[in-house]
Amino acid sequence: MINNKLVQTFLVCFTIILLFAPFGALAEGLKIGFILKTMQEDRYSIDKSLFIDRAGSQGAEVVFSSSANNERLQLEQVEKMLDDGCQVIVLQPSNTGTAGSLVKLAHKQGVKVVGYDSMLQNGPLDVMVMQDSWAVGRLQAESMVRWLIKKKGAARGNVVLIKGQPGDANAEALSSGVLEIVEKHPGLSIIAQRSHINWFPHLAQQTTETLLVKHRNKIDAFICNNSGLAGGVISALEIEGLADANNVFVAGSDADIRNIRFIAQGKQAFEVWKKIKPLAYKAADIAVLLAKDPGLAADVIKREAKAINNGYMDVPTFITPVIPINKATINDTIIKDGFYTNAQVYGDYSSKKTL
C-alpha cells in the first residue's frame, strides 16, 4: 500500500522545485540563432552581449555567428544553425538583396526568422526589429540645414553623401531620408554620392581625399550612412587641416565612441544614436516568444508591430528609438542614459558600458 504522507511530501517538494528552479532549467533545449553581418563597427559587440544576456535570462541558449560581410559565409552559418537545432534565427543580412533565400531555407525546416536592424528585400520574413533608417537620414540632413543657416547664413553649399554597401537596403533608406530633405532646398548641391563596399572606413577616407582635391576643398558637408564611414571622412579632413565642425559639417550614425569623442573635440558636428538596448532586447524577446509560444507571439506581433513592405510582403515590424546627438546634447543624452561615461567621452574610455 502506498504511504499517503510520503506521496504528499513528494508532491510538495516537487512543486517547490518547479517554483524555484532556474527558468533555463525549465526551458531546456530552447535554442536561438543570432547572426550579425559584421563585428567591424564598435556597436556590434554591444548588440551581441545585450542580445545574449536578454535571451539567456529567459532560458535560451544563443548560438552566435558574425559573417564578416560575406553572404556565402552567412549561408553556411544559417545551415549550421539549422543543423544544430535552432528553433528561431535572428538575422542581420550581409546582403539584403539575396537574404530572402536564407529565410526560405529556414522555413523549409519549420524555423522562423526574425530580421535584425537591416530589412532584407524581396523575400519572406516572419517579423522585423529595426530602427527607422529613413528617419535617421532625415535627422542628419535637417541638422545639416540648421548648421548651414547658422554658419553660412543660408541653406546652400556643396554636399557629399557617403553611402554604405552598394545596394544595401539600410544604406538606401538612410540616403533617401537625406535626399528628401536636400531636395527641398534649391541652394544645396549634392556634388557626389559614393557607395563603399563592406562599409569600409578606409574607402570613405579615399573617396573624401579624392573629392577634396577635385573640388579644391570647397565642400561644406559630408553626410555618412554610419559612424565608421564618418570616421574615414574625418581622417581625410584631418590631413588637410579641415576637421573642424565650425567649417565642415560631418554627420554619422551609430554613435561609436570614436565619433562621440570627435563631436566633443569639435571635429564632427552630428551623430544619430540608434539605441541598441531596445533593439537587442526586443529582438531577443520576440525570438524567445516565437520559440516558446508561437500563438502568443502572433498576438503580440499583431498588436504591436507595424506593416512595412519590403517588395515581397508586408513585414510586421517593430521600430526602436533614434536620438540626435551634437556637442550641446552629449551630456544630456548619451552620457545621462549611461551608454558612455563622462570619462569615456572626455578622457579615458578603455572600459565601455554595454547599455
C-alpha positions in Angstrom: 0.0 0.0 0.0 1.3 3.5 -0.9 2.0 5.7 2.1 -0.2 8.8 1.5 2.1 11.0 3.7 5.1 10.1 1.6 3.1 10.9 -1.6 2.0 14.3 -0.2 5.6 15.1 0.9 6.9 14.2 -2.6 4.3 16.4 -4.3 5.1 19.4 -2.1 8.8 19.0 -2.7 8.3 18.6 -6.4 6.2 21.8 -6.5 8.8 23.8 -4.6 11.5 22.6 -7.1 9.3 23.7 -10.0 8.7 27.1 -8.4 12.3 27.9 -7.6 14.3 26.1 -10.3 16.1 28.5 -12.7 14.0 29.3 -15.7 16.7 28.0 -18.0 16.3 24.5 -16.5 12.6 24.6 -17.3 13.3 25.7 -20.8 15.9 23.1 -21.6 16.6 22.8 -25.3 15.4 26.3 -26.1 18.0 27.4 -28.7 18.1 30.7 -30.7 20.5 31.6 -33.5 21.8 35.1 -33.8 23.8 36.2 -36.8 25.3 39.7 -37.2 26.6 40.7 -40.6 29.9 42.0 -39.1 31.7 42.9 -35.9 33.6 45.7 -37.8 31.8 48.6 -36.0 32.1 49.2 -32.3 28.4 48.9 -31.7 28.1 45.3 -32.7 29.9 44.0 -29.6 27.1 45.7 -27.7 24.4 44.2 -29.8 25.9 40.7 -29.3 26.3 40.9 -25.5 22.9 42.5 -24.9 21.0 40.0 -27.0 22.8 37.0 -25.5 22.2 38.3 -21.9 18.5 39.0 -22.6 17.7 35.7 -24.3 19.8 33.8 -21.7 17.8 35.5 -18.8 14.7 33.8 -20.4 16.3 30.4 -20.5 17.5 30.3 -24.1 20.9 29.2 -25.4 22.1 31.6 -28.0 24.2 30.3 -30.9 26.1 33.4 -32.2 27.9 34.0 -35.5 29.2 37.0 -37.4 29.5 36.9 -41.2 32.3 39.4 -41.9 30.0 41.0 -44.6 30.3 37.7 -46.5 27.0 36.3 -47.8 28.4 32.9 -48.7 29.7 32.6 -45.1 26.3 33.7 -43.8 24.6 30.9 -45.8 27.0 28.4 -44.1 26.2 29.8 -40.7 22.4 29.6 -41.3 22.8 26.0 -42.5 24.8 25.1 -39.3 22.3 26.7 -37.0 19.5 24.7 -38.6 21.6 21.5 -38.2 22.3 22.5 -34.6 18.5 22.6 -33.9 17.9 26.4 -33.5 14.2 26.9 -33.3 14.4 30.6 -34.3 17.1 32.5 -36.2 17.6 36.3 -35.7 19.3 37.5 -38.9 21.1 40.7 -39.9 21.7 40.1 -43.6 25.1 40.6 -45.2 23.3 41.1 -48.5 19.8 42.5 -48.1 19.0 41.7 -51.8 19.6 38.0 -51.6 18.9 37.1 -47.9 15.4 36.1 -48.7 16.8 32.7 -49.8 18.1 32.2 -46.3 14.7 32.7 -44.8 13.2 30.3 -47.3 15.8 27.7 -46.3 14.9 28.1 -42.7 11.2 27.9 -43.4 11.6 24.6 -45.2 12.7 23.2 -41.8 9.9 25.0 -39.9 12.2 27.6 -38.4 11.1 31.2 -38.1 13.4 34.1 -38.9 13.4 37.5 -37.2 15.1 40.2 -39.2 17.5 42.4 -37.3 18.5 46.0 -38.0 18.6 45.7 -41.8 15.4 44.8 -43.7 16.0 42.2 -46.4 14.4 42.9 -49.7 12.0 40.9 -51.9 11.9 37.9 -49.6 9.8 36.4 -46.8 10.3 37.4 -43.2 8.3 36.4 -40.1 9.0 39.6 -38.2 11.5 42.5 -38.3 13.1 44.6 -35.5 14.8 47.8 -36.7 15.3 51.5 -36.3 13.8 53.8 -38.9 16.8 54.3 -41.2 14.8 56.8 -43.4 14.2 58.9 -40.3 17.9 58.8 -39.4 18.8 60.2 -42.8 16.2 63.0 -42.3 17.7 63.9 -38.9 21.2 64.1 -40.4 20.0 66.3 -43.3 17.8 68.5 -41.1 20.8 69.1 -38.8 23.0 70.0 -41.7 20.4 72.6 -42.9 20.3 74.2 -39.5 24.1 74.2 -39.3 24.5 75.8 -42.8 22.0 78.5 -41.8 23.9 79.2 -38.6 27.4 79.0 -40.0 27.0 80.2 -43.6 23.9 82.3 -43.4 21.7 80.1 -45.7 20.9 76.5 -46.6 23.2 76.4 -49.5 26.5 74.7 -50.3 28.2 71.6 -51.7 27.2 68.3 -50.1 28.7 64.8 -50.3 26.6 61.7 -49.5 28.9 58.9 -48.2 26.9 55.7 -48.6 27.5 52.1 -47.3 27.4 48.8 -49.0 26.2 49.1 -52.7 22.5 48.0 -52.9 22.1 47.6 -49.1 18.6 48.4 -48.0 19.7 50.2 -44.9 22.1 52.4 -46.9 19.4 53.2 -49.4 16.9 54.1 -46.7 19.3 56.3 -44.9 20.3 58.0 -48.1 16.7 58.5 -49.2 15.9 60.3 -46.0 18.8 62.6 -46.6 17.9 63.3 -50.2 14.3 64.1 -49.4 15.4 67.0 -47.2 18.1 68.1 -49.6 15.6 68.3 -52.5 13.5 70.8 -50.5 16.5 73.3 -50.5 17.5 74.5 -54.0 20.7 76.1 -52.7 22.1 72.6 -51.8 24.0 70.7 -54.4 24.8 67.0 -54.0 28.2 67.0 -55.8 28.8 63.3 -55.2 27.1 60.1 -53.9 29.5 57.2 -53.3 28.8 53.7 -52.1 31.5 51.8 -50.2 32.0 48.0 -50.2 31.5 46.4 -46.8 31.1 49.9 -45.3 34.9 50.1 -45.1 36.0 53.4 -43.4 39.3 53.5 -45.3 37.4 53.6 -48.6 35.4 56.5 -47.3 38.7 58.2 -46.5 40.0 57.6 -50.0 36.7 58.9 -51.5 37.0 62.1 -49.4 40.6 62.7 -50.3 39.8 62.4 -54.0 36.8 64.8 -53.8 38.7 67.4 -51.7 41.4 67.5 -54.5 38.7 67.6 -57.2 36.8 70.4 -55.6 39.8 72.2 -54.1 38.5 71.7 -50.5 35.3 73.6 -51.4 32.9 71.1 -49.7 30.6 72.2 -47.0 29.1 69.0 -45.7 29.5 65.2 -45.6 26.6 63.0 -44.6 27.6 59.4 -43.9 25.5 56.3 -43.5 27.3 55.2 -40.4 29.9 56.1 -37.8 32.7 54.2 -39.4 32.3 56.0 -42.7 32.2 59.3 -40.9 35.4 58.4 -39.2 37.0 57.8 -42.6 35.9 61.3 -43.7 37.3 62.9 -40.5 40.6 61.2 -41.2 40.8 62.7 -44.6 39.8 66.1 -43.3 42.4 66.0 -40.6 45.2 65.5 -43.2 44.0 68.8 -44.9 43.5 70.6 -41.5 39.8 70.8 -42.2 38.5 68.6 -39.4 36.6 71.4 -37.7 32.9 71.3 -37.1 32.8 75.1 -37.4 33.9 74.9 -41.0 32.8 71.5 -42.4 29.7 69.6 -41.4 30.1 65.8 -40.9 27.3 63.6 -39.8 27.3 59.8 -39.0 25.1 57.3 -37.3 25.6 54.5 -34.7 27.3 56.7 -32.1 30.6 54.8 -32.0 32.8 56.1 -29.1 35.4 57.5 -31.6 32.7 59.6 -33.2 31.2 60.9 -30.0 34.7 61.9 -29.0 35.1 63.7 -32.3 31.9 65.7 -31.6 33.2 66.5 -28.1 36.5 67.6 -29.6 34.7 69.8 -32.2 35.8 67.7 -35.2 32.4 66.3 -36.1 29.1 68.1 -36.0 26.4 65.4 -35.6 25.7 61.7 -34.9 22.5 59.8 -34.6 22.4 57.4 -31.6 20.5 54.4 -32.7 19.6 53.0 -29.3 20.9 49.4 -29.2 19.4 48.2 -26.0 15.8 48.4 -27.1 16.8 46.9 -30.4 18.6 43.9 -29.0 16.1 43.3 -26.2 13.0 43.4 -28.5 14.7 41.0 -30.9 15.6 38.6 -28.1 12.2 38.8 -26.5 10.2 38.1 -29.7 12.6 35.3 -30.8 12.2 33.5 -27.5 8.5 34.0 -27.5 8.3 32.6 -31.1 10.2 29.5 -29.9 8.2 29.0 -26.7 4.7 30.1 -27.7 4.1 30.9 -31.4 0.4 31.6 -30.7 1.1 34.2 -28.1 3.9 35.7 -30.2 1.5 36.1 -33.1 -0.9 38.0 -30.8 2.0 40.3 -29.7 3.1 40.9 -33.3 -0.4 41.7 -34.4 -1.0 44.1 -31.6 2.4 46.0 -31.5 4.1 45.7 -34.9 3.5 47.9 -37.9 3.5 46.7 -41.5 6.4 47.7 -43.7 6.6 46.4 -47.3 9.9 45.0 -48.4 9.0 44.5 -52.0 7.8 40.9 -51.4 5.3 41.2 -48.5 4.1 43.5 -45.7 6.6 42.6 -42.9 5.4 43.0 -39.3 8.0 45.4 -37.9 9.0 46.7 -34.5 10.6 50.2 -34.7 13.0 51.3 -31.9 14.2 54.8 -31.0 16.9 57.0 -32.6 18.3 60.1 -30.8 20.1 63.1 -32.4 23.5 63.9 -30.8 25.6 67.1 -31.1 28.1 68.8 -28.9 25.5 70.6 -26.9 23.5 67.5 -26.1 26.1 64.8 -25.4 25.8 65.1 -21.6 22.0 65.1 -21.5 21.6 62.2 -23.8 24.3 59.5 -24.3 26.1 60.2 -21.0 23.0 60.7 -18.9 21.5 57.5 -20.2 24.7 55.6 -19.2 25.7 54.5 -22.7 29.1 56.1 -22.3 30.6 57.7 -19.2 31.9 61.2 -18.9 35.4 59.7 -18.7 34.9 57.7 -21.9 33.8 60.7 -23.9 36.1 63.4 -22.5 39.0 61.3 -21.1 39.9 57.6 -20.7 37.4 55.3 -22.5 39.1 52.0 -22.1 36.1 50.4 -20.4 32.8 50.8 -22.3 29.4 50.2 -20.8 27.0 48.0 -22.7 23.7 49.7 -22.2 
